[in-house]
Amino acid sequence: MRHFDFLSDADRQRLFFRPPQPFSANDDLDVLGMALGATLYSPATRPSLVADLAKRFDQGVLSTVICLEDSIPDEAVAAAEQNVIAQLRAYAESGAQRPLVFIRVRSASQIPMIVAGLGERAPILTGFVLPKFTDENGAPFLDAIHEASAAVGRRLLAMPVLEAPSVIFTESRTEVLLQIRQLLNKYRDHVVAVRIGATDLSSSFGLRRSRDLTIYDVRVVADVIADVVNIFGRADDTGFAVTGAVWEYFSGTERMFKPQLREAPFIEHSERALRAELIARDLDGLIREVALDKANGLTGKTVIHPSHVAAVHALSVVTHEEYCDARDVLGTRSGGGVSSSAYGNKMNESKPHSAWARRTVLRAAVFGVANADISFVDLLGAGLHQ
């Protein structure tokens, strides 16, 4: 699979200086962690799950989570488990191309049960999302994934979600996060990304951000994000991919504040109508939050509506300027040094910018590099209107 595969050859050539490269569930974890992109969540009770997954894959959704946890009522769990198994078996038997498929479980015992139920169709499954993950409850989940991997003869992946009260409360946060990191290090070969559960974290204080604000405006949650990146997102061999929190809104209502999208980029690219559409869908807030995710070291994002996917992926594409800077930094002599950027507007310093440059080149491989005259407006329009 590869991002933006829905584009025609002509559009791909028009938009990309270097097109996205294919990847698969068997790739290295650093590639997969970067390639997750917009991970679409769906409740496990959906009767049309197979058709939905196939449709969304054709529209560019390459990672999905089927949820057996908070998105369904307690009394529906047994029926949802059987629905997931039946639907995924049918999807596998169809032979159709499919995204990376994760299941968000409630308990560790569901992992072997689902794998056994899938039987010979287990290869359709990429891994599991582990909710409310802590150092105290995490080991059984990870043990179950390790054992299930041995049973099916292939690596199954884990995405722990940091959303428990002990993660947000000041008096316990640092100790708990460090203990979680120690636990994840034991299972590093299975952990593709660490997710942040902003909704549950906010609920510990009875909070919910509005569509006019980003999660970075909710200070108690923003503090958690900073600490999670500090402990899990380091640019060395100890780090993991850390994904952005969910954006909850997908239809327009009355607004308190002005829209968060400047007009100039849309006027320059003759896309005034696109800007109006984004504001009507409440996607201007999402776009701002994704930009802040990137600035704070997060990769990809949890989404709950297909309309969010294009925004996340458009902002994941490496700009031509970023790519030139990254290549210049990595091409500098090993002893270090500084030089003016190819665009003549900034300083590129080899040693301190090298970790950023390596991460940028990795993102360029999975999301591509835009042509010099292409902006996120062009990429967003291609994703929304394909």
N, C-alpha and C positions, 0 to 999 in steps of 0.2 A: 504494500500500500504506500501511497505518498500523498502529501498535502497538495491541495489545489489540483487534484487529478481530474476534476470535473471540467476544467478549462479546455477549450479547443487548443490545438497546436498554435494557431495564430495568436490567440489571446495570451498563451503562455510565453510566446516569443516577445509579444508586445510589453508584457508586464515584468518579465524576469531577465536580469543580467545572468544569473545562474539559477536554473530552476530547482525546486525541491528534489531531493533524492529519495528513492524508495527505502523503506525500512520494514522490519517484521518483528514479531514477538520474540524472535531468537537473537535479536541484536544485543549489543552490550547495554548495560543498564543506564549508562550516561546518555546514550543515544535515545533510549526509550523514555527516560525521564524528561528529556527535552521535547520529544516528539508527541507526548500526550496531548498537548494543545488544550483545546476546549473539551473537557470531559463531561459528557451529557449524562445526567442522572434520570432514570425512569423507575417508577414503582413496579415491583415484581408482579403486581396483580393485573397488569395490562393484558387484555385478551388478544390484542393485535401486536404483541411484542416483536414477533418475527418480521412482520411487514414494516413496523416502525423502524427497527434496526436497519433493515435493508434500505429503506427510503432515506434515512438520515446518512447512511454511509455514502450513498450516491450524491448527497448534498455536501459532503466534506467532513462528516463526523467520524473521526478515526479512533476515538476512545470513548467507551460508554460504561456506565455503572448501573447495574440492575439492583435495586434497593429492596432488601428484606427487612430493613430496620425501621426508622422513624416515619418513612413515607407511607407505611401501611398500618392499619389498626392491628392490635394484638390478636384479635380473633380471626384474622385473615392469614396468619403466618403459614399454617399448614397448607392451605390451598395455594398460597403464593409460591411455596417451595415446589409443589408439584407442577405449577404453571411454568416456573422457570425451567425446570428439567425438561418438560415436554416441549416447550418453545425452543430451547437451545438445541435439543436433539433434532427438531424439525429444521432449524436453520442450518445445522451442520449437514443434514442429509440433502438439503437443497443444492449444496455445492456452490452457493453464491459467495462472492467475496464478502468479507465481514471485518468490522473494526476490532480493536483490542477490547475484549469483553471481560469486565470485572463484576463480581457479585459482592454487594455489601451485606455482610452477614450480621446476625445478632449475637451468635455464640459460636465458639470454636467447634462445637459438635455438628454444626451445619456444614462445615467444610468437607469432611469425609462423606457425609450423607449425599451432598450434591455431586461430588466426584463419582461416587458409586452409582448414583442415579443416571448420570450421563454415560457411564460405561465406556464403550468404544468411541463415543462422540466427545469424550473429555477434551480432546485437542482444541475444541472451539473455545475453551475457557482460558483466559490469560492469567487470571488471578483473583484475589479477594481484597476488598476494602474492609478495614478493621476499625469499627467505630469506638469512640470514647476510650482510645488506647492510652494505657498508662503502664508504668513499670510493674504494677501489681497484677494486671489482668492480661498483659500482652503476650507472655510466654506461651500459654496454651494455644492462642491463635497462630503464632509463628511455628510452634511445634507441629500443629495440624497441617499447615501449608507445606512444611518440610516433608512430612510423612506422605501427604497426598502427592507431592512431586515424585517421590520414590515410587509410589503406587502406579502412576501413569507413565513413568519413564521420561518425564520432561519437566523443565523448570516452571513452577507456578510462582507468580509474583504477589507481593504484598504491598498495600498502600495503607499504612496506619493513619488514622485521623486524630489529631490532637484537639480535643474539644471538651475534656473532662474539667470539672471545677478546680481540681488540684493544679491544672495547667494555667489557669488564669489568676488564681489567688496569689497575691504577692508573697505570702509567707511560705508557700510550698513550691512555687513555680520553678525556680532554678534547680533545686534538688531533684524534682520530678523529671524535668527535661534532661538533666545529665544522666539520670538512671535509665530513662528511655533510650537515650543515645547509646549507652553501654549495652542495653539489650539488643537494639537494632544492629549493632556492630557484630554480634554473634551470628546474625542471620543476614549479613550484608548481601549475599548472593541472591537473596529473594526480594529485597526492598527496592522498588523502582522509584518511589517518591514518598514524601511525607506531606500529608494534606492538613489543612487548617480548617477546623469546623467553626466558622465565625458565628453561625446561628446559635449553636449550643453555648459557645463562650459568652455571647451577649446575654443569653437567657439567665446566666448566673446572677446578673444584675437587673433583670427585667427590662432589658434594652432591645431595641430593634432600630437599625438605621433607616432613615427615610430615603426616598429615591433622589433627593436633592443632595445627599451626602455620600461620601465613600466610607469604606470601613476604616480608613486612616483618620477620619474625623471622630470616630468612637475611640477615645483615648485608651480605655482599659483594654480593648481588643488590639489596638495598634501597638501597645506595649508588648503584648504577647507575640505578635508577629515579629517585632524587632528581636525579641529573645529567641524565638524559634529559628530565625535566620542566623542569628549569632551562633547558636549551638549546632544547628543541623546544616546550614547552608554555606559552610566555609569552603573556600576555593582551594582545597587541598584534598588529599586522599581520605580525609575523615568526613567529607561533606556528602549530603544527599540532595537530590532535587526536592525543592519545596514549592508546592503549588498554591495558587491564589485562592482566596475564599470565594464562596458562592455569591453571585449577584441575583437578588430575589425578584426583581421587577421586570415585567415584559409588556405592559400596556400603559398608555398614557392616561394620566388623570390631572387634576388641577395642580399647578406648580406654585411653590412659594418663592423660589429663586429663579434667576435667569438661567437659560440653557448654558451648558458648560463647553459648548463647541464654538470656537471662533469661526467667523464667516469667511475670512480670507482664504484658507486652503480650499474651500468648496467653490468660491468664486473663481479662483485661479484655474480650477479643473472643471469649470462649468457644471457644477453639481449642487446648485442651490436646492433642488428638489430632494436630493439625497440627504442633505442636512436636515431639512424639514421632516423627512421620514424618520431619521434617527431620533430626533427630538420627540416626535409623536410616539415612538415606541419606547421611550425612556432609555435609549441606548447611549445618550450622551454621558450619563452618569457612569455607565459600564465602561465606556471608552476611557474616561478619566481614571477610573479605578485600575484598569489594566495598565495604563501608563505608569501609575504609581506602584503597581505590583512589580513591573520591570525595574523601576528605579530602586526598589528595595530588595532585589535579588530573587524574586519569585518567578516561577516558570509555569505557564499554562494557567488554567482556571477551571473550577467547578462551575458548570452551568446547568440550568433547569429548564431552558427553553431553546429550541433550535435557532431562534433569531439572534441569540448571543454568539453563536459559533463564528460567524463571519468577522465580527469585531475583534474577538480574541486572536484569530488567525491572521487577520490583516496587520495587527500590531506586533505579531510574532515574526513577520518577515523582516529580514535584515535590510536596512537601507543601503544604497550604494555607497553613501558616505561612511557609514559604520564599517562596511566591509573593507573599504580602502584603508581606513584607519587601522583595523585589526590586522590586515596583511602587512601594513607598514611596520606596526609594532613587532609582529612575529618575525619579520624579515630583518630587523635590526641586528647588528652584530651582538654576539653573546655577552660581551662586556658591558652592554647597556648603552645608554645615550638618549638624546632627545632630538626631535626634528619637527619641522612644521608639517601639518597634515597636507595630504594631497589637495584638499579643498581650500587650503590656505586660511583656515579660520580657527585653528586650535593647535595646542602642543601635544605631540605624541611622545610619551616617555616610556622607553622600552621596559624597564624593570617593573614599575608599579602598574603599568597598563597591561602586562602580559596575561594575567589571569582573566581579565575582562576580554582580551583579544581571543584567547583560546575558547572561551564560552561563546563568544560571538561567532566564531568560525563553525562551532558545533551547531549553533542555531541556524546558521546559513545552510548547512548541509540538509537539515530536515525541513526548514521552511523556505529556503531559497533566498536569493538576493535580488532586490528590485532594481530595475533599470534606473539610470540616473535621473530621468525625468518623471519617474513614477512615485507617487506619494501613497500614504495609507488610504487616502480618499479613493484612489483608483482601485486599490486592492479590495477595499471594503465594498465598493460598488459591484465589483466582479463577484464577490462572495454572496452578497445579498440578492443579486438579481440573476444568478445562474439558474 
